[in-house]
Structure formats: structure tokens, C-alpha cells
Amino acid sequence: MRNHIAPILAIAFMYSLESRALFCNSKVYMRYIDDTFIVVDSEEALQSLFDHLNSQNENIKFTMERSNDQGWLAFLNTEV
């Protein structure tokens, strides 16, 4: 028997964890399942936000991808 509520609870938990830090510090915030796209003002703001998110829960660690040499970044299998 599957637990159909588990994915919904996981999405809600991650949203609450991210929303505490993101909405006041980010220019753009997009999330889809386990991918998050964030635009901030500076490299320092990005690193501060990344460190803050990784300190919220010892069992959850975020990863960060930067744009390539041409300035593109993969998000949801699309280059933006």
C-alpha cells in the first residue's frame, strides 16, 4: 500500500524551509519538485543564502550549479 501523501508533505516542507529565506532576498524564485531557480543581487548574497539554507536542517543539503562559460544554466532540462 502506497503512502500518497508523502510527496505532498515533502513539497510543503521544502517550501516552508525555503520560503523563510528566499522571498526577501531573491529577485527571482522558481521551484518545481526538487529543482529551485534563484536570482539574487550579488555573489555574496548567493553564498549567504546557500549557507543559510544548508544550516536549516542537518538532514537536507542543497547543491548549487552555476552558469557555464556561455552564461547558460540548466533548469528543468532547459538552458536559461
Legacy VTK file of the C-alpha trace (Angstrom):
# vtk DataFile Version 3.0
C-alpha trace
ASCII
DATASET POLYDATA
POINTS 80 float
0.000 0.000 0.000
1.483 3.334 -1.054
1.530 6.449 1.040
0.155 9.030 -1.404
0.510 11.939 0.998
4.311 11.653 1.404
5.238 13.616 -1.776
2.784 16.376 -0.878
4.222 16.647 2.630
7.781 16.720 1.249
6.929 19.555 -1.149
5.176 21.523 1.611
8.102 21.024 3.992
10.678 22.183 1.444
8.534 25.184 0.534
8.337 26.237 4.179
12.075 25.744 4.643
12.957 27.774 1.540
10.352 30.497 1.946
11.806 31.633 5.272
14.986 32.701 3.495
14.138 33.320 -0.133
11.318 35.754 -0.608
13.014 38.749 0.976
16.463 38.061 -0.520
15.748 36.966 -4.065
14.766 38.731 -7.275
13.509 35.534 -8.904
12.409 32.330 -7.180
11.050 29.327 -9.096
10.566 25.829 -7.776
9.421 22.590 -9.379
9.527 19.379 -7.339
13.242 19.162 -6.430
14.645 21.950 -8.632
14.906 25.540 -7.468
15.970 28.534 -9.573
17.007 31.684 -7.687
18.366 35.054 -8.836
19.973 37.357 -6.258
21.830 40.683 -6.388
25.395 39.549 -5.763
27.766 36.630 -5.333
27.929 37.403 -1.607
24.132 37.289 -1.297
24.085 33.977 -3.149
26.693 32.404 -0.883
24.957 33.748 2.226
21.619 32.340 1.078
23.197 28.986 0.203
24.876 28.739 3.619
21.638 29.719 5.372
19.580 27.096 3.517
22.116 24.377 4.308
22.030 25.257 8.006
18.245 24.837 8.345
18.131 21.052 8.670
21.051 18.692 9.180
19.392 16.017 7.020
18.798 18.264 3.996
21.657 19.719 1.974
21.244 21.948 -1.054
23.570 21.928 -4.047
24.363 24.844 -6.309
25.005 24.945 -10.036
26.488 27.992 -11.699
26.155 29.159 -15.270
28.548 27.755 -17.858
31.118 29.757 -19.853
28.421 30.964 -22.253
26.245 32.237 -19.388
23.645 29.446 -19.584
22.317 27.399 -16.699
20.325 24.166 -16.944
16.934 24.275 -15.193
14.314 21.584 -15.816
16.304 20.267 -18.801
16.238 23.704 -20.424
19.056 26.213 -20.762
18.152 29.582 -19.263
LINES 1 81
80 0 1 2 3 4 5 6 7 8 9 10 11 12 13 14 15 16 17 18 19 20 21 22 23 24 25 26 27 28 29 30 31 32 33 34 35 36 37 38 39 40 41 42 43 44 45 46 47 48 49 50 51 52 53 54 55 56 57 58 59 60 61 62 63 64 65 66 67 68 69 70 71 72 73 74 75 76 77 78 79
